[in-house]
Amino acid sequence: MPVLCSEMFRETRGIIAVTLLLVLGWAYPSATLPQPKIKPTPPDEAKLGLNLGVLCSWTSHLIFVDAMMRARPWIPFPPNTTVWDAKVPVPMDRHRMPKKIPFVPEKGGSALAVRTMFYDGLDGQYPAGKYVLSFEGSGEIHINGDPGFHKFSKPGRYPILVKPGNTGWFLEIHRSDEKNPIRNLHVWLPGFENAKNMLHPMATYRMEGFSAIRAMQTMALNTGSYPCHNGEKATDPNCVNKWSDRTTPDLYTQHWSQGMALEYVIALANQAGTDLWPGIPHAADDEWVRNAALMIRERLDPKLKVYVELSNETWNSSGLYPQHYYFRELGRREKLFSKDHPEDDTETGRRAFVQRSVQVYKIFEEVFAESGSQRLIKVMPAFFGWSAVAESLMKNLSDKTLNPSGVKVDALAVGAYVGVEVKDMMKEDPSPITVTRLLDKMESVLGVATDGPKTPTFVGFTKAHALIARKHNLSLIAYEGGQHLLGSQLGSDSPVHEVIYEANRSPRMEKLYDKLFKYWYGAGGQLFLAYAFIDRYSWYGAFGHLEHTLQPLELAPKFRALRRQLQKSGGKLNPPVTQSSMKKHLARWRINPAGK
């Protein structure tokens, strides 16, 4: 059974939390680095991009015009009971629709129906108005939750007037004829019935003007339960991901542990006019990689560039990233031991990662050879808080046993966060956590412009990696970055989370972002991809630069800072979504979201 997005999100956010807490706690830049004067990045090269978030039933980023596209995978349940999930496989067709309802599990038991849900936990921050449920086939569907109770026993189209709340929608199939099953099931947003373009116009309206979008989360690269084709665990070096197992556009939903279909990720980049940084699973075989490269070459606007990166943060040994352990074990299996440190499993894993990254780069180069390999930007990701990782990766890249063709990379990339762990602050000083105290700590972690590459601050770490990038004639990119005020170690009910939310909504946060960009670009950093574009705040963190798709700019200080930096670099922006312009946007896009 595919893992639920909420579980995937919990794991992923935990990974990010553990990883980034290390960022400003480790400071071991190499003492052997040269110390030339660092050149600031010219304003026209000081680019900004965005990391897209996960696609879930409760995602606050409005992407699709069909609400079923964010629905959870089918949950089997016995009708007329309080059992939520029977936890058995649901027999499904190639579109992952149930073949027959009710059905009896293979091992016997009660006959089961299925349910799904969407727009849950959003505090009303999704479109209000007249939705249209449509389906074909013979069966019976029940709707409940925010729309109230509705029962449909004949195929057709059914308008449903909805006032959004925090409960969301529940959709249940109680009957579906095996010979004429329910199919082509849609829940069209107001004004979009039978739309040909499944992407909502507002999905990309506020992306336009940014240089690139990264789809690591959207393509679910971090989920530890990512299904391997051969049934192996994601950490096992025998794990293989096949192209035939990926999410495709014709499925009833895009909410799967394999992430969203690559076709839709490409369509988002085309609609926004941004370069594309897709996701490549760590165990993807050559066929997967080649087919992905071919699809991107054929479907992505030829004016747009492609960032090529294998997996995500494979150097991360926090204990949660399966890809780290996959490459470590792969390196051991292939005996890719370092001559200097053969006992170092982490270094062995880095060597395996470099070897496979080179193979991935080479496949993309071959596919793009005729249409222009200059469109490719090959990225080598490293650890912001420890420049020795970047040095190791670059050394391994020059090893002919790992890179016999001498494939070159174009950019060194780091996760440029300003991390503050509240639990650690409380250990240092048990006095109450306030917005002022949080932001004071964040400002101290940023450092000052004169910090050197050995200083354990945001400025110091940036300079340390800028020197390495310059040494190897590479661009320095932030594959993720921004604030990282975190209190998840205190539990979900801690009052500290509300303080973190307030700090992220503070006008002072906007000023700190201005300083962050000044330091990043001043120290030689180039493209900076903020994490994340749109994401609701929770006890896992306040990562969204917008909390929901139509959040007014007046209430989004981090996004105001992004827009201002874009203007400095000459980016062409759409008119802002503000409180005064809201009615115009609502009329233009035919939506009327509730909530703040």
PyMOL commands that set and color helices and strands:
alter all, ss='L'
color gray80, all
select helices_A, chain A and resi 5-21+43-45+67-70+202-205+243-245+262-272+286-299+322-333+345-368+373-375+387-397+422-428+435-446+458-471+488-490+496-504+507-522+553-555+557-568+582-589
alter helices_A, ss='H'
color red, helices_A
select strands_A, chain A and resi 48-51+75-77+113-118+127-136+139-145+150-152+156-162+169-176+183-188+212-214+275-277+306-308+376-381+411-421+475-486+528-530+592-593
alter strands_A, ss='S'
color yellow, strands_A
deselect
rebuild
show_as cartoon
